[in-house]
Every structure is written in C-alpha cells, then in structure tokens.
Amino acid sequence: VQLQASGGGWVQAGGSLRLSCEASGSLFSINYLAWYRQTPGKERELVAALRLGGSPDYAEAVKGRFSISKDNAKNTVYLQMNNLKPEDTADYYCNDVKRVAMRLASWGQGTQVTVSS
C-alpha cells in the first residue's frame, strides 16, 4: 500500500491546517500508521500514531494541539493541526510504523508546512 501526504501550506502562528494521507489500498492492511515530520539537519520524528482499533498517541510537543483520525471508507488518515507554532515547520509524512521500524518503509515527497511567527 502506497501512502501520499497532502494538505500542507503556509500559515501564521496560531492557525490551523489539516493534512491528508491517502492510501492506494485499504487502510485495514496497516495495523499501525503514523504521521512523521522532518526539518533539514534533523532526524525524522514521530508526531502522531494510530493503531488499528486503538487509541492515538502523540509526541509531547503536539499533545493537545494535533489530532490524528482516519476515514476507512476513503482510505485516508488525517492530521488536524491547531494552534500551530513556528517550531511545527517541517515536511510531514505518513507511513506504516512497523515498516519504518524494520527499515522497509519508502518515503514519498511529504507535504511541507510552514508556520510564520
């Protein structure tokens, strides 16, 4: 299953964006899916994750501001980002957590989010 992120853009601090991650196949084939982000010179970090049938997990830096959800009918996972801060500026990606851990994941272009102060 291929995953493609979209929905990024430019926003002022305090604003909101909703990212979408569309799967080429059924989301039911992925037990553990997450949003990641990366800035130049830094390692990619997990931002929010969702297990099949489980509760979401969030990085401390985004708790209370970001929300991950999915629409199985549309094979799409979303990341609602509220109260954005300049430090949220990054390229955002979605991927299968297990494949990432096994170093088997391929990364698409991601979607760029820029938050200005």
N, CA, C and O atoms as CSV, one atom per row, in Angstrom:
chain,resi,resn,atom,element,x,y,z
A,1,VAL,N,N,0.846,-1.184,0.000
A,1,VAL,CA,C,0.000,0.000,0.000
A,1,VAL,C,C,0.887,1.243,0.000
A,1,VAL,O,O,1.765,1.396,0.850
A,2,GLN,N,N,0.647,2.111,-0.952
A,2,GLN,CA,C,1.390,3.365,-1.027
A,2,GLN,C,C,0.620,4.453,-0.289
A,2,GLN,O,O,-0.610,4.483,-0.305
A,3,LEU,N,N,1.368,5.350,0.360
A,3,LEU,CA,C,0.764,6.428,1.131
A,3,LEU,C,C,1.248,7.769,0.611
A,3,LEU,O,O,2.445,7.950,0.390
A,4,GLN,N,N,0.357,8.692,0.416
A,4,GLN,CA,C,0.719,10.005,-0.103
A,4,GLN,C,C,0.120,11.096,0.760
A,4,GLN,O,O,-1.096,11.168,0.938
A,5,ALA,N,N,0.988,11.949,1.294
A,5,ALA,CA,C,0.545,13.042,2.147
A,5,ALA,C,C,0.270,14.290,1.318
A,5,ALA,O,O,0.909,14.524,0.293
A,6,SER,N,N,-0.675,15.073,1.769
A,6,SER,CA,C,-1.000,16.337,1.110
A,6,SER,C,C,-1.658,17.273,2.117
A,6,SER,O,O,-1.980,16.872,3.236
A,7,GLY,N,N,-1.855,18.531,1.705
A,7,GLY,CA,C,-2.571,19.470,2.553
A,7,GLY,C,C,-1.709,20.494,3.259
A,7,GLY,O,O,-2.223,21.345,3.985
A,8,GLY,N,N,-0.404,20.421,3.056
A,8,GLY,CA,C,0.478,21.378,3.703
A,8,GLY,C,C,0.328,22.764,3.106
A,8,GLY,O,O,-0.384,22.965,2.122
A,9,GLY,N,N,1.015,23.718,3.724
A,9,GLY,CA,C,0.952,25.086,3.229
A,9,GLY,C,C,1.575,26.048,4.217
A,9,GLY,O,O,2.287,25.659,5.142
A,10,TRP,N,N,1.286,27.302,3.991
A,10,TRP,CA,C,1.816,28.362,4.847
A,10,TRP,C,C,0.705,28.867,5.738
A,10,TRP,O,O,-0.427,29.057,5.293
A,11,VAL,N,N,1.035,29.085,7.008
A,11,VAL,CA,C,0.033,29.581,7.946
A,11,VAL,C,C,0.722,30.409,9.022
A,11,VAL,O,O,1.887,30.175,9.343
A,12,GLN,N,N,0.017,31.353,9.562
A,12,GLN,CA,C,0.576,32.149,10.653
A,12,GLN,C,C,0.460,31.388,11.969
A,12,GLN,O,O,-0.404,30.526,12.128
A,13,ALA,N,N,1.325,31.714,12.891
A,13,ALA,CA,C,1.276,31.081,14.209
A,13,ALA,C,C,-0.115,31.241,14.814
A,13,ALA,O,O,-0.726,32.307,14.740
A,14,GLY,N,N,-0.596,30.160,15.410
A,14,GLY,CA,C,-1.939,30.154,15.963
A,14,GLY,C,C,-2.986,29.619,15.012
A,14,GLY,O,O,-4.119,29.354,15.413
A,15,GLY,N,N,-2.615,29.460,13.761
A,15,GLY,CA,C,-3.545,28.970,12.750
A,15,GLY,C,C,-3.657,27.461,12.742
A,15,GLY,O,O,-3.067,26.775,13.576
A,16,SER,N,N,-4.423,26.951,11.788
A,16,SER,CA,C,-4.694,25.520,11.687
A,16,SER,C,C,-4.503,25.026,10.261
A,16,SER,O,O,-4.643,25.776,9.294
A,17,LEU,N,N,-4.181,23.757,10.161
A,17,LEU,CA,C,-4.109,23.067,8.882
A,17,LEU,C,C,-4.583,21.642,9.099
A,17,LEU,O,O,-4.467,21.105,10.200
A,18,ARG,N,N,-5.117,21.030,8.050
A,18,ARG,CA,C,-5.450,19.604,8.106
A,18,ARG,C,C,-4.717,18.893,6.980
A,18,ARG,O,O,-4.915,19.182,5.799
A,19,LEU,N,N,-3.874,17.966,7.376
A,19,LEU,CA,C,-3.143,17.159,6.403
A,19,LEU,C,C,-3.921,15.884,6.121
A,19,LEU,O,O,-4.638,15.366,6.977
A,20,SER,N,N,-3.760,15.392,4.895
A,20,SER,CA,C,-4.406,14.143,4.490
A,20,SER,C,C,-3.351,13.153,4.031
A,20,SER,O,O,-2.345,13.534,3.432
A,21,CYS,N,N,-3.583,11.901,4.312
A,21,CYS,CA,C,-2.699,10.828,3.869
A,21,CYS,C,C,-3.574,9.785,3.192
A,21,CYS,O,O,-4.314,9.057,3.853
A,22,GLU,N,N,-3.485,9.721,1.883
A,22,GLU,CA,C,-4.339,8.817,1.124
A,22,GLU,C,C,-3.588,7.527,0.803
A,22,GLU,O,O,-2.468,7.548,0.292
A,23,ALA,N,N,-4.223,6.426,1.112
A,23,ALA,CA,C,-3.635,5.114,0.841
A,23,ALA,C,C,-4.123,4.592,-0.505
A,23,ALA,O,O,-5.273,4.805,-0.890
A,24,SER,N,N,-3.232,3.905,-1.213
A,24,SER,CA,C,-3.599,3.348,-2.522
A,24,SER,C,C,-4.457,2.096,-2.374
A,24,SER,O,O,-5.081,1.644,-3.334
A,25,GLY,N,N,-4.482,1.538,-1.162
A,25,GLY,CA,C,-5.302,0.377,-0.892
A,25,GLY,C,C,-6.032,0.541,0.420
A,25,GLY,O,O,-6.158,1.655,0.929
A,26,SER,N,N,-6.511,-0.552,0.969
A,26,SER,CA,C,-7.281,-0.491,2.199
A,26,SER,C,C,-6.403,-0.165,3.407
A,26,SER,O,O,-5.302,-0.697,3.553
A,27,LEU,N,N,-6.907,0.714,4.265
A,27,LEU,CA,C,-6.197,1.041,5.496
A,27,LEU,C,C,-6.174,-0.145,6.455
A,27,LEU,O,O,-5.337,-0.200,7.356
A,28,PHE,N,N,-7.074,-1.077,6.269
A,28,PHE,CA,C,-7.119,-2.237,7.155
A,28,PHE,C,C,-5.871,-3.112,7.003
A,28,PHE,O,O,-5.606,-3.967,7.848
A,29,SER,N,N,-5.115,-2.900,5.942
A,29,SER,CA,C,-3.885,-3.660,5.757
A,29,SER,C,C,-2.735,-3.087,6.577
A,29,SER,O,O,-1.664,-3.689,6.650
A,30,ILE,N,N,-2.952,-1.926,7.196
A,30,ILE,CA,C,-1.910,-1.287,8.021
A,30,ILE,C,C,-2.407,-1.230,9.463
A,30,ILE,O,O,-3.383,-0.541,9.760
A,31,ASN,N,N,-1.735,-1.957,10.359
A,31,ASN,CA,C,-2.165,-2.014,11.748
A,31,ASN,C,C,-1.776,-0.785,12.554
A,31,ASN,O,O,-2.428,-0.446,13.542
A,32,TYR,N,N,-0.727,-0.134,12.132
A,32,TYR,CA,C,-0.151,0.943,12.948
A,32,TYR,C,C,0.390,2.007,12.007
A,32,TYR,O,O,1.428,1.817,11.374
A,33,LEU,N,N,-0.307,3.110,11.919
A,33,LEU,CA,C,0.050,4.144,10.965
A,33,LEU,C,C,0.351,5.443,11.707
A,33,LEU,O,O,-0.266,5.729,12.733
A,34,ALA,N,N,1.282,6.218,11.200
A,34,ALA,CA,C,1.689,7.429,11.921
A,34,ALA,C,C,2.016,8.569,10.976
A,34,ALA,O,O,2.308,8.372,9.797
A,35,TRP,N,N,1.959,9.739,11.522
A,35,TRP,CA,C,2.471,10.947,10.890
A,35,TRP,C,C,3.850,11.233,11.474
A,35,TRP,O,O,4.068,11.127,12.681
A,36,TYR,N,N,4.779,11.600,10.586
A,36,TYR,CA,C,6.128,11.964,10.974
A,36,TYR,C,C,6.424,13.352,10.424
A,36,TYR,O,O,5.723,13.842,9.538
A,37,ARG,N,N,7.456,13.975,10.951
A,37,ARG,CA,C,7.904,15.230,10.379
A,37,ARG,C,C,9.417,15.316,10.434
A,37,ARG,O,O,10.069,14.675,11.259
A,38,GLN,N,N,9.955,16.122,9.538
A,38,GLN,CA,C,11.405,16.272,9.466
A,38,GLN,C,C,11.761,17.664,9.005
A,38,GLN,O,O,11.147,18.214,8.091
A,39,THR,N,N,12.775,18.230,9.660
A,39,THR,CA,C,13.335,19.507,9.244
A,39,THR,C,C,14.776,19.254,8.815
A,39,THR,O,O,15.385,18.275,9.245
A,40,PRO,N,N,15.325,20.121,7.976
A,40,PRO,CA,C,16.694,19.915,7.485
A,40,PRO,C,C,17.691,19.767,8.625
A,40,PRO,O,O,17.692,20.548,9.576
A,41,GLY,N,N,18.525,18.766,8.512
A,41,GLY,CA,C,19.565,18.563,9.507
A,41,GLY,C,C,19.126,17.799,10.738
A,41,GLY,O,O,19.936,17.523,11.622
A,42,LYS,N,N,17.857,17.457,10.803
A,42,LYS,CA,C,17.341,16.733,11.967
A,42,LYS,C,C,16.763,15.394,11.540
A,42,LYS,O,O,16.375,15.207,10.387
A,43,GLU,N,N,16.713,14.469,12.485
A,43,GLU,CA,C,16.111,13.178,12.197
A,43,GLU,C,C,14.591,13.295,12.114
A,43,GLU,O,O,13.974,14.165,12.727
A,44,ARG,N,N,14.026,12.403,11.346
A,44,ARG,CA,C,12.576,12.369,11.246
A,44,ARG,C,C,11.990,11.939,12.591
A,44,ARG,O,O,12.501,11.008,13.214
A,45,GLU,N,N,10.930,12.600,13.043
A,45,GLU,CA,C,10.335,12.275,14.335
A,45,GLU,C,C,8.862,11.917,14.172
A,45,GLU,O,O,8.162,12.447,13.309
A,46,LEU,N,N,8.419,11.011,15.019
A,46,LEU,CA,C,7.020,10.618,15.006
A,46,LEU,C,C,6.196,11.679,15.717
A,46,LEU,O,O,6.537,12.107,16.819
A,47,VAL,N,N,5.120,12.095,15.086
A,47,VAL,CA,C,4.280,13.163,15.620
A,47,VAL,C,C,3.002,12.600,16.237
A,47,VAL,O,O,2.628,12.957,17.355
A,48,ALA,N,N,2.342,11.720,15.497
A,48,ALA,CA,C,1.079,11.143,15.961
A,48,ALA,C,C,0.921,9.771,15.333
A,48,ALA,O,O,1.291,9.556,14.179
A,49,ALA,N,N,0.366,8.841,16.107
A,49,ALA,CA,C,0.220,7.471,15.615
A,49,ALA,C,C,-1.141,6.918,15.987
A,49,ALA,O,O,-1.751,7.319,16.978
A,50,LEU,N,N,-1.596,5.995,15.174
A,50,LEU,CA,C,-2.912,5.404,15.401
A,50,LEU,C,C,-2.852,3.912,15.091
A,50,LEU,O,O,-2.526,3.503,13.976
A,51,ARG,N,N,-3.177,3.107,16.113
A,51,ARG,CA,C,-3.233,1.664,15.923
A,51,ARG,C,C,-4.634,1.272,15.471
A,51,ARG,O,O,-5.620,1.924,15.813
A,52,LEU,N,N,-4.700,0.205,14.703
A,52,LEU,CA,C,-5.985,-0.301,14.264
A,52,LEU,C,C,-6.807,-0.689,15.490
A,52,LEU,O,O,-6.430,-1.601,16.227
A,53,GLY,N,N,-7.910,-0.012,15.707
A,53,GLY,CA,C,-8.763,-0.298,16.855
A,53,GLY,C,C,-8.260,0.242,18.165
A,53,GLY,O,O,-8.826,-0.067,19.214
A,54,GLY,N,N,-7.205,1.048,18.139
A,54,GLY,CA,C,-6.632,1.556,19.376
A,54,GLY,C,C,-6.750,3.051,19.515
A,54,GLY,O,O,-7.338,3.734,18.677
A,55,SER,N,N,-6.174,3.548,20.601
A,55,SER,CA,C,-6.193,4.978,20.869
A,55,SER,C,C,-4.987,5.640,20.221
A,55,SER,O,O,-3.962,4.990,20.016
A,56,PRO,N,N,-5.091,6.902,19.901
A,56,PRO,CA,C,-3.958,7.597,19.281
A,56,PRO,C,C,-2.868,7.930,20.295
A,56,PRO,O,O,-3.128,8.055,21.491
A,57,ASP,N,N,-1.656,8.068,19.795
A,57,ASP,CA,C,-0.522,8.509,20.592
A,57,ASP,C,C,0.061,9.759,19.957
A,57,ASP,O,O,0.063,9.913,18.736
A,58,TYR,N,N,0.556,10.647,20.809
A,58,TYR,CA,C,1.099,11.910,20.305
A,58,TYR,C,C,2.448,12.208,20.940
A,58,TYR,O,O,2.708,11.850,22.089
A,59,ALA,N,N,3.295,12.869,20.170
A,59,ALA,CA,C,4.530,13.394,20.736
A,59,ALA,C,C,4.165,14.494,21.726
A,59,ALA,O,O,3.167,15.194,21.556
A,60,GLU,N,N,4.985,14.634,22.757
A,60,GLU,CA,C,4.704,15.645,23.781
A,60,GLU,C,C,4.560,17.041,23.188
A,60,GLU,O,O,3.747,17.839,23.654
A,61,ALA,N,N,5.340,17.327,22.175
A,61,ALA,CA,C,5.352,18.678,21.603
A,61,ALA,C,C,4.036,19.065,20.933
A,61,ALA,O,O,3.772,20.248,20.717
A,62,VAL,N,N,3.206,18.066,20.602
A,62,VAL,CA,C,1.972,18.379,19.869
A,62,VAL,C,C,0.718,17.977,20.624
A,62,VAL,O,O,-0.388,18.204,20.135
A,63,LYS,N,N,0.858,17.394,21.789
A,63,LYS,CA,C,-0.308,16.979,22.573
A,63,LYS,C,C,-1.218,18.161,22.855
A,63,LYS,O,O,-0.764,19.239,23.240
A,64,GLY,N,N,-2.506,17.939,22.657
A,64,GLY,CA,C,-3.482,18.989,22.892
A,64,GLY,C,C,-3.675,19.920,21.706
A,64,GLY,O,O,-4.599,20.734,21.693
A,65,ARG,N,N,-2.797,19.798,20.703
A,65,ARG,CA,C,-2.906,20.676,19.528
A,65,ARG,C,C,-3.182,19.895,18.246
A,65,ARG,O,O,-3.892,20.379,17.365
A,66,PHE,N,N,-2.628,18.702,18.141
A,66,PHE,CA,C,-2.783,17.874,16.943
A,66,PHE,C,C,-3.726,16.717,17.236
A,66,PHE,O,O,-3.825,16.244,18.368
A,67,SER,N,N,-4.417,16.272,16.186
A,67,SER,CA,C,-5.330,15.144,16.329
A,67,SER,C,C,-5.258,14.277,15.077
A,67,SER,O,O,-5.397,14.771,13.959
A,68,ILE,N,N,-5.038,12.981,15.276
A,68,ILE,CA,C,-4.992,12.040,14.165
A,68,ILE,C,C,-6.309,11.279,14.097
A,68,ILE,O,O,-6.866,10.879,15.119
A,69,SER,N,N,-6.789,11.088,12.888
A,69,SER,CA,C,-8.035,10.348,12.695
A,69,SER,C,C,-7.990,9.677,11.323
A,69,SER,O,O,-7.088,9.933,10.526
A,70,LYS,N,N,-8.964,8.823,11.062
A,70,LYS,CA,C,-8.981,8.167,9.764
A,70,LYS,C,C,-10.407,7.955,9.281
A,70,LYS,O,O,-11.352,7.876,10.066
A,71,ASP,N,N,-10.527,7.869,7.972
A,71,ASP,CA,C,-11.797,7.564,7.324
A,71,ASP,C,C,-11.558,6.320,6.479
A,71,ASP,O,O,-11.001,6.403,5.384
A,72,ASN,N,N,-11.977,5.177,6.986
A,72,ASN,CA,C,-11.712,3.922,6.287
A,72,ASN,C,C,-12.385,3.874,4.926
A,72,ASN,O,O,-11.861,3.271,3.989
A,73,ALA,N,N,-13.538,4.503,4.816
A,73,ALA,CA,C,-14.256,4.486,3.542
A,73,ALA,C,C,-13.475,5.217,2.453
A,73,ALA,O,O,-13.573,4.884,1.272
A,74,LYS,N,N,-12.706,6.208,2.865
A,74,LYS,CA,C,-11.907,6.984,1.909
A,74,LYS,C,C,-10.444,6.554,1.899
A,74,LYS,O,O,-9.630,7.122,1.172
A,75,ASN,N,N,-10.112,5.546,2.709
A,75,ASN,CA,C,-8.716,5.093,2.818
A,75,ASN,C,C,-7.772,6.261,3.089
A,75,ASN,O,O,-6.703,6.366,2.486
A,76,THR,N,N,-8.175,7.117,3.985
A,76,THR,CA,C,-7.426,8.345,4.256
A,76,THR,C,C,-7.261,8.554,5.755
A,76,THR,O,O,-8.187,8.348,6.539
A,77,VAL,N,N,-6.067,8.965,6.126
A,77,VAL,CA,C,-5.763,9.337,7.511
A,77,VAL,C,C,-5.510,10.838,7.535
A,77,VAL,O,O,-4.896,11.393,6.625
A,78,TYR,N,N,-5.986,11.473,8.575
A,78,TYR,CA,C,-5.867,12.930,8.681
A,78,TYR,C,C,-5.016,13.329,9.876
A,78,TYR,O,O,-4.896,12.587,10.852
A,79,LEU,N,N,-4.431,14.506,9.780
A,79,LEU,CA,C,-3.759,15.115,10.923
A,79,LEU,C,C,-4.272,16.545,11.023
A,79,LEU,O,O,-3.894,17.411,10.235
A,80,GLN,N,N,-5.130,16.774,11.994
A,80,GLN,CA,C,-5.635,18.118,12.250
A,80,GLN,C,C,-4.645,18.823,13.160
A,80,GLN,O,O,-4.349,18.348,14.256
A,81,MET,N,N,-4.140,19.945,12.707
A,81,MET,CA,C,-3.130,20.676,13.455
A,81,MET,C,C,-3.688,22.046,13.822
A,81,MET,O,O,-3.971,22.867,12.949
A,82,ASN,N,N,-3.842,22.279,15.111
A,82,ASN,CA,C,-4.370,23.552,15.604
A,82,ASN,C,C,-3.306,24.280,16.414
A,82,ASN,O,O,-2.327,23.685,16.864
A,83,ASN,N,N,-3.519,25.579,16.590
A,83,ASN,CA,C,-2.586,26.400,17.366
A,83,ASN,C,C,-1.144,26.146,16.927
A,83,ASN,O,O,-0.265,25.884,17.748
A,84,LEU,N,N,-0.927,26.228,15.637
A,84,LEU,CA,C,0.401,25.931,15.095
A,84,LEU,C,C,1.443,26.919,15.569
A,84,LEU,O,O,1.162,28.099,15.775
A,85,LYS,N,N,2.646,26.413,15.737
A,85,LYS,CA,C,3.774,27.218,16.200
A,85,LYS,C,C,4.884,27.185,15.147
A,85,LYS,O,O,4.939,26.257,14.340
A,86,PRO,N,N,5.759,28.175,15.147
A,86,PRO,CA,C,6.860,28.170,14.166
A,86,PRO,C,C,7.684,26.885,14.224
A,86,PRO,O,O,8.191,26.430,13.199
A,87,GLU,N,N,7.820,26.305,15.395
A,87,GLU,CA,C,8.605,25.072,15.520
A,87,GLU,C,C,7.904,23.865,14.912
A,87,GLU,O,O,8.495,22.787,14.848
A,88,ASP,N,N,6.671,24.016,14.466
A,88,ASP,CA,C,5.982,22.937,13.751
A,88,ASP,C,C,6.348,22.925,12.267
A,88,ASP,O,O,5.967,22.014,11.532
A,89,THR,N,N,7.082,23.934,11.839
A,89,THR,CA,C,7.510,23.996,10.442
A,89,THR,C,C,8.366,22.781,10.107
A,89,THR,O,O,9.369,22.519,10.770
A,90,ALA,N,N,7.966,22.038,9.074
A,90,ALA,CA,C,8.661,20.806,8.703
A,90,ALA,C,C,7.996,20.216,7.471
A,90,ALA,O,O,6.952,20.687,7.019
A,91,ASP,N,N,8.622,19.177,6.939
A,91,ASP,CA,C,7.989,18.322,5.938
A,91,ASP,C,C,7.302,17.191,6.688
A,91,ASP,O,O,7.909,16.547,7.544
A,92,TYR,N,N,6.058,16.955,6.372
A,92,TYR,CA,C,5.275,15.950,7.074
A,92,TYR,C,C,5.025,14.746,6.161
A,92,TYR,O,O,4.751,14.888,4.969
A,93,TYR,N,N,5.128,13.571,6.759
A,93,TYR,CA,C,4.959,12.319,6.035
A,93,TYR,C,C,4.044,11.389,6.826
A,93,TYR,O,O,3.892,11.531,8.039
A,94,CYS,N,N,3.450,10.458,6.136
A,94,CYS,CA,C,2.713,9.398,6.809
A,94,CYS,C,C,3.329,8.065,6.400
A,94,CYS,O,O,3.838,7.915,5.289
A,95,ASN,N,N,3.276,7.112,7.306
A,95,ASN,CA,C,3.861,5.822,6.974
A,95,ASN,C,C,3.418,4.747,7.949
A,95,ASN,O,O,2.833,5.021,8.996
A,96,ASP,N,N,3.713,3.538,7.575
A,96,ASP,CA,C,3.432,2.345,8.375
A,96,ASP,C,C,4.519,2.220,9.436
A,96,ASP,O,O,5.692,2.047,9.105
A,97,VAL,N,N,4.145,2.304,10.686
A,97,VAL,CA,C,5.116,2.324,11.782
A,97,VAL,C,C,5.984,1.063,11.792
A,97,VAL,O,O,7.191,1.135,12.019
A,98,LYS,N,N,5.367,-0.074,11.547
A,98,LYS,CA,C,6.131,-1.329,11.578
A,98,LYS,C,C,7.164,-1.358,10.468
A,98,LYS,O,O,8.298,-1.784,10.688
A,99,ARG,N,N,6.794,-0.917,9.298
A,99,ARG,CA,C,7.741,-0.920,8.180
A,99,ARG,C,C,8.862,0.086,8.423
A,99,ARG,O,O,10.003,-0.149,8.026
A,100,VAL,N,N,8.547,1.193,9.066
A,100,VAL,CA,C,9.572,2.173,9.403
A,100,VAL,C,C,10.559,1.552,10.387
A,100,VAL,O,O,11.772,1.688,10.225
A,101,ALA,N,N,10.039,0.871,11.406
A,101,ALA,CA,C,10.894,0.263,12.426
A,101,ALA,C,C,11.797,-0.816,11.825
A,101,ALA,O,O,12.919,-1.023,12.287
A,102,MET,N,N,11.303,-1.497,10.800
A,102,MET,CA,C,12.073,-2.556,10.153
A,102,MET,C,C,12.928,-2.009,9.016
A,102,MET,O,O,13.589,-2.764,8.302
A,103,ARG,N,N,12.907,-0.696,8.859
A,103,ARG,CA,C,13.688,-0.045,7.800
A,103,ARG,C,C,13.272,-0.555,6.418
A,103,ARG,O,O,14.100,-0.663,5.513
A,104,LEU,N,N,12.004,-0.860,6.267
A,104,LEU,CA,C,11.486,-1.306,4.988
A,104,LEU,C,C,10.601,-0.263,4.319
A,104,LEU,O,O,10.135,-0.460,3.197
A,105,ALA,N,N,10.375,0.841,5.012
A,105,ALA,CA,C,9.444,1.847,4.502
A,105,ALA,C,C,10.099,2.711,3.435
A,105,ALA,O,O,11.287,3.024,3.511
A,106,SER,N,N,9.313,3.088,2.449
A,106,SER,CA,C,9.763,4.080,1.476
A,106,SER,C,C,9.035,5.379,1.806
A,106,SER,O,O,7.895,5.373,2.270
A,107,TRP,N,N,9.711,6.475,1.560
A,107,TRP,CA,C,9.161,7.771,1.916
A,107,TRP,C,C,8.841,8.559,0.653
A,107,TRP,O,O,9.683,8.693,-0.235
A,108,GLY,N,N,7.645,9.068,0.579
A,108,GLY,CA,C,7.260,9.903,-0.547
A,108,GLY,C,C,7.813,11.304,-0.363
A,108,GLY,O,O,8.722,11.521,0.439
A,109,GLN,N,N,7.275,12.234,-1.091
A,109,GLN,CA,C,7.764,13.609,-1.017
A,109,GLN,C,C,7.322,14.310,0.257
A,109,GLN,O,O,7.947,15.290,0.661
A,110,GLY,N,N,6.278,13.841,0.892
A,110,GLY,CA,C,5.768,14.522,2.054
A,110,GLY,C,C,5.027,15.789,1.653
A,110,GLY,O,O,4.883,16.106,0.472
A,111,THR,N,N,4.566,16.496,2.663
A,111,THR,CA,C,3.887,17.763,2.418
A,111,THR,C,C,4.470,18.808,3.357
A,111,THR,O,O,4.619,18.564,4.555
A,112,GLN,N,N,4.794,19.961,2.813
A,112,GLN,CA,C,5.515,20.975,3.579
A,112,GLN,C,C,4.555,21.876,4.350
A,112,GLN,O,O,3.553,22.354,3.818
A,113,VAL,N,N,4.892,22.090,5.608
A,113,VAL,CA,C,4.137,23.000,6.472
A,113,VAL,C,C,5.077,24.096,6.930
A,113,VAL,O,O,6.151,23.821,7.466
A,114,THR,N,N,4.673,25.330,6.719
A,114,THR,CA,C,5.466,26.476,7.148
A,114,THR,C,C,4.604,27.358,8.040
A,114,THR,O,O,3.536,27.817,7.636
A,115,VAL,N,N,5.081,27.587,9.256
A,115,VAL,CA,C,4.361,28.414,10.225
A,115,VAL,C,C,5.199,29.648,10.499
A,115,VAL,O,O,6.333,29.550,10.968
A,116,SER,N,N,4.639,30.803,10.206
A,116,SER,CA,C,5.375,32.040,10.421
A,116,SER,C,C,4.959,32.678,11.740
A,116,SER,O,O,3.817,32.549,12.180
A,117,SER,N,N,5.899,33.359,12.350
A,117,SER,CA,C,5.636,33.999,13.659
A,117,SER,C,C,5.042,35.384,13.475
A,117,SER,O,O,4.757,36.069,14.458
